[in-house]
Structure formats: C-alpha cells, structure tokens
Amino acid sequence: MKAYNAENIRNIVLAGHGGRGKTSLAEAMLYLSGSADRLGRIADGTTVLDSDPEEKKRKASVSTAVAYTQWKDTKINIIDTPGLFDFAGGMSEGMRAAECALIVTAAGCKYDVGAEKAFKAAEKRNIARMIVITKTDAENTNFYKTISLLREVHGNKICPVVVPYYDASGESVEAYVNLITKKAYKYENGKAVEVPTRADEFVDEMNSVLCEAVASADDELMEKFFEGEEFTPEETIKGLKAGVADGSLYPVFGCSGYNLDAVDILLDGICDIAPAASVLTETAEDENGELVEVKCDSEAPLAAICFKTIADPFVGKMSFFKVVSGVLKSDSQVVNMRTGESERMGKVVFVKGAKQEDAQSVTAGDIGIVTKLAGVKTGDTLCAPSRKLTLEKVEFPEPCLSMAVKVRKKGEEDKVAAGLARLMEEDPTISFVINKETREQVLSGLGEQHLDVIVSKLKSKFGVEVDLKVPKVAYRETIRKKVEVQGRHKKQSGGHGQFGDVFIRFEPCDSEDMIFAEEVFGGSVPKNFFPAVEKGLRDSMAKGVLAGFPMVGVKATLYDGSYHPVDSSEMAFKTAAAIAYKNGIPDANPVLLEPIGSLRAYMPDEKMGDMMSDITKRRGRVLGMGPAEDKMSEIIAEVPMAEMGDFATVLRSVTHGRGYFKFTFERYEEAPTSVALKVIEETKKAAEEN
C-alpha cells in the first residue's frame, strides 16, 4: 500500500443505535472503493468487519472492527463500532482513535438513544460530527421527517448535503441530490447516472438550510449569502469544512448502504469535509505530571495510544495503535508508560477486518497493529525514550451486571479463570473476581447479551462450558443481647487428659470484627492460654448460628475459668471457648445482617417516578433527588444489595438505554424478619443438597 501523510488520512468512527446499518454502510464503502472484492452481507455472514463467529451467529456487531480503504488519493480508516448497549466499550475504543464521528441513523427513525449517546461521546472527546441517514430506499420511511427530528434537537447545526427525490407517491426514492454540486444521480447496482434536477419543495428547502449554514461558518460567505449570490462547490466545501472542524455544523448525508446508493458522495464528503489526521493535537502528561501538547508530526518522537486489543488463543495478541506523533516501526525503541518497561516490538500490520497486511511503518495520524506485545494493555501509551509522556486513556463504562459462574465439569475453575483473563485483555468492560466469602467466581459485564457472548467465547475459544446464576449475598450475623456463659471441656482417656474451663461474656459492640478482652483475676486462667481462647472464639465466629455467615459486632470478654496443672493445654482451652460460643450465642438474640449499598441512579426527568417506584419495591430508601449533567436527573438511595440483581436491566428498559447508575457497598443492617427467615431456610436447604 502506498504511504500516506497525515493530511491525506481520515480516521472515521461509525457509531449509533443498533440495527441502523453501520456495518452495511462500512461494507458498501469498502466495496465501492475497491478494498473488498464483493459486497459483504450481514445476513449471509460474508462481511469484512463482522468477522467474529459470535457476530455471524447473532447477525450483529459485538466488538470494534477496523478496516482501511482509499478514495480520491485519501486513506480512510473505518472504525465500525457496535450499536448494542451491552457492547458500549466498542464505541469508547472507536471514539478514542478517530478525529470524526460518522453518526448513523436510518430514514424514518426517531432521534434514538444510540445516536444521542454517540453525539455525547463525540462531544466529550471533542471530535467532529457528521451524520448519515441510511435505508432511505426502505418502505414506509421518510428521510425529511428524520431531518426534522434531528433539527429539533440540534437546531441550525444540522446541515443537509445529500437528500433524495421521492416519486409522486412519496414512498420511493427516484434519485439523490448532491446539494454541494446541485447535481442529481440515479443509482443502478451502485453505479451513479446523472439525471436532470427538478423543482422539489423539500430539496429546495434543504438547499436553503445548507446555504444558510455554510454562510454562518465564514464571514466572506455570509456577505455573499446576504447579497443573494450562489456559492460555488468549492465555497460550499470550504464552509462545511470550517463548520465541521469547529463543531458548529453537522453535515447530513442520505444514502442506502445496502444498495450502494449515494455512498460514493458520502466518500467524497469524508475526503473533502472531515478533518484530516494532521489537525490532531492532543494533551498528554509528561514525567513531572505537567500537561503538554502533542502535535501530529511524523518528525517528532513517537507517541502512540493502544485503543484496542485482540487476545485470541489461535491468532495471537494484536494491539491496535493510533499514532499521535512520530513513526511506529517494528524496530522502534519504545517505553510502555504504564509499566515503565521497554517493549520489544512485534510485526507491524494494517488490517481489513480479520485480514492482515504487512506494513513497513505507521506514521503520525494513522492506525496500525503491532502483534505479540505481551506487556501492553488497552489504554497504554508507547513512546520514545527521548520524550516520555502519557496520552489520555480510553474511558470505558463500568460493568453493571454480575453473575456467578458455575462450571459444568468439576475441576475446570482454573480454566475459566485463565480464559476470562484472556478475554479481559480484549474487553476492559469485563470484570472477574473470586469472592472469598461465598467461594464463587463472579463475572461482571454491561448486560445480559454481553455476559452471554462471554460464556459463548469461553466455550468456543477455551473449551470450557459454564452456566450463570445469581451470585450469593455475603450476609453477616450479630447479636443484640448480652449473655454470660460457661464453656467447659473435660476428657479423660488414659494418661494425660484434656481440661479447659472458661466463663465468657458475649455482648453487642460497634465493630466489624470480634473484640476480645479479658478480666481474669487471681490466675483462674493462666495468661498463656488467653491466645488459645481468642483463637477458639475467632474460629467459631467464622460461622454464625443462624445460617453459617460470619459473626461481627461481638465483644467477647473472658472473665473467669479454671485449669488443671497437668491436663490443661492450648487445644483444651480453644475447645472450651468453642463450647462457650455454641452454648451462649443462641441465647444472645442472634440476628442476620444484610449488606446495604449506596445507589446513584441517573435517568431522564420523565422516568424519575418509575425508577423511584422500582427502588421502593427493592426495599430501597430514597435519600434525595435532583438535576444532573446532560439533562438527566439523579436519585440517591440506599438499597439492600440482595435486591439489586436485575436493576441494570430494568433501568435500561425503563429509560430506553439512557439511564446508568453507580452502586457501592455502604454498611450492614439488620435484615427484616421475613428476609432473614427466607435466607436461613435457603441456606439450610442448600447445605442439605450438598
């Protein structure tokens, strides 16, 4: 492949709601530009970008895919991201690597949540935004209705560039009008045939909107606009380019990715209007923690960000890099700023989906892959030793749905852990921990589909089958009453016997552990046996008397006892302490404690009532509410952790994907009697089954 400088590179991320045609559009771009020898179809499993077996099975993207193409002497790196919210980590990766977001929606659709989230993500990254309205040729669709809905949200920033002519019925697209050149084209098998323009009220209105928007981006064009003069194509492109660069304009392209209609005009628009990689200037942190600017300059020292990782047991590890400055080569001397270690570079390649192409180097502004970088993770900065700095990492959403992993074949727990460790290299939105209390392997992700894909990959890639179940809750037990009890252990079996005798006072206290004290007078229990008594109590309190959960908030005071000069031993006093625990705790009014979490839930204002009702049903206590960022509202509450299992799913359903939440452990509280009885019964039943 010919070498491109940053002025001739465009890095485009396709983002938007699921099912709006992002991958089909990308396939059309690759095919039209000659980068694919056939037009990939999702239904047939023949796409370049949805190459993962899971994607072919589900007919939907579940991970970010990258492919480059060439158009009008410009290299376009296409980053296709999943639209399903369960795979939102993919959009985070794509946004980090691009200078322009191509936000995809479909004709006739409302301003959907996926588009809204894509706009917010692009705005947060401060990258340019362009809009594609696909499926303009589908039945019962209305391109102009979608334009109108976009304008309701974004106002005069919406700037139509390619719009359709409809037939007399208003249901079928006859041709597409390029408002920049004022030319109309009819498409047959992806081939553009110019047709005469004609009077059309919708097209004329869109042309007026375009001219006014372009004029607002340039003072000279504004003057010409007020004088009633028409803009040349070059002037229109100049105005659009300026407006896109400063974020004041969102050009809109109508097309049909499935049938290739007007995709060529979109490719022209990307080359002519989207920001070049050369405009990139990033802020990084140097070794002293100071912020420095890093310009896109191939002559400068290397600085590159790893924005995606593939860790496949068969293909090997591939690290996707956006080179911000300098040149990345297989013999580059680089430092990983996260570890401080030098990295031994692997082979450098470009990719088109799953296909690799060897590369001599990756220059500033371009995207490439380095193979077999064992020490590199997503978000790492690789830089030249002569200029050490850390680029902004990839911001991933936190996992919000947790399930316990149960292997189908006993003894394969280690294989599960090893497989998930590899998958976590690919997908930082996965979390995996072993709960020491419940002895469960707990997997967390962004939703049910996300976890389902992980389970499927464990089977296909690592040969281990698992089931998911609701995780156990780490309850606690404590006491509410003070009791004094004797624990006496006496055993004679010939020779030396065993003798230990203790009097212990158990009482409630404010502690997350057991507090041990002694008030022994006159040597009734020698001091050298105190540690054994404490050890016996601590071992016993690891399992409460109600349901076997750890005891907390108990003060145990050894205040009397007796011993035998020959038969007493540490083991005897340890056993005596255990007997005291067993005899005394049931009389100390033991109760079950449940973990309570602090919840901050965010949702559109009109959904607050629904979510407050849901939180109340979960035995939650609403502590406050009010406005939050991004025109959202916040509910602050405390909710039992046992009730939060499906909260992520419900919140997403009620808010149509807009809502999100943060939930952290706060403290333990006494469980209601009905809850405690249920937990005790379930625990006993589980013990009997095992």
Secondary structure as UniProt FT lines:
FT   HELIX           6..8
FT   STRAND          9..15
FT   TURN            18..19
FT   HELIX           22..32
FT   TURN            33..34
FT   TURN            42..45
FT   HELIX           53..58
FT   STRAND          65..71
FT   TURN            72..73
FT   STRAND          74..80
FT   HELIX           85..87
FT   HELIX           89..97
FT   STRAND          100..106
FT   TURN            107..108
FT   HELIX           113..125
FT   STRAND          128..134
FT   TURN            136..137
FT   TURN            139..140
FT   HELIX           143..154
FT   HELIX           155..157
FT   STRAND          158..166
FT   TURN            168..169
FT   STRAND          173..178
FT   TURN            179..182
FT   STRAND          183..188
FT   TURN            189..190
FT   STRAND          191..195
FT   HELIX           201..216
FT   HELIX           219..226
FT   TURN            227..228
FT   HELIX           233..245
FT   TURN            246..247
FT   STRAND          250..254
FT   TURN            257..260
FT   HELIX           263..273
FT   HELIX           277..279
FT   STRAND          281..286
FT   TURN            287..288
FT   STRAND          291..295
FT   TURN            298..299
FT   STRAND          303..312
FT   TURN            313..315
FT   STRAND          316..325
FT   STRAND          327..329
FT   TURN            330..331
FT   STRAND          334..336
FT   TURN            337..340
FT   STRAND          341..343
FT   STRAND          348..352
FT   TURN            353..354
FT   STRAND          355..358
FT   STRAND          361..363
FT   TURN            364..365
FT   STRAND          367..371
FT   TURN            374..375
FT   TURN            378..379
FT   STRAND          381..383
FT   TURN            385..386
FT   STRAND          389..390
FT   STRAND          401..407
FT   TURN            410..411
FT   HELIX           413..426
FT   TURN            428..429
FT   STRAND          431..435
FT   TURN            436..439
FT   STRAND          440..445
FT   HELIX           448..462
FT   STRAND          466..469
FT   STRAND          476..479
FT   STRAND          483..491
FT   STRAND          498..508
FT   STRAND          514..518
FT   TURN            522..523
FT   HELIX           527..529
FT   HELIX           530..541
FT   TURN            545..547
FT   STRAND          554..562
FT   TURN            565..567
FT   HELIX           570..584
FT   HELIX           585..587
FT   STRAND          590..603
FT   HELIX           605..607
FT   HELIX           608..617
FT   TURN            618..619
FT   STRAND          621..627
FT   TURN            630..631
FT   STRAND          633..640
FT   HELIX           641..643
FT   TURN            645..646
FT   HELIX           647..654
FT   TURN            655..657
FT   STRAND          660..670
FT   HELIX           673..689
//
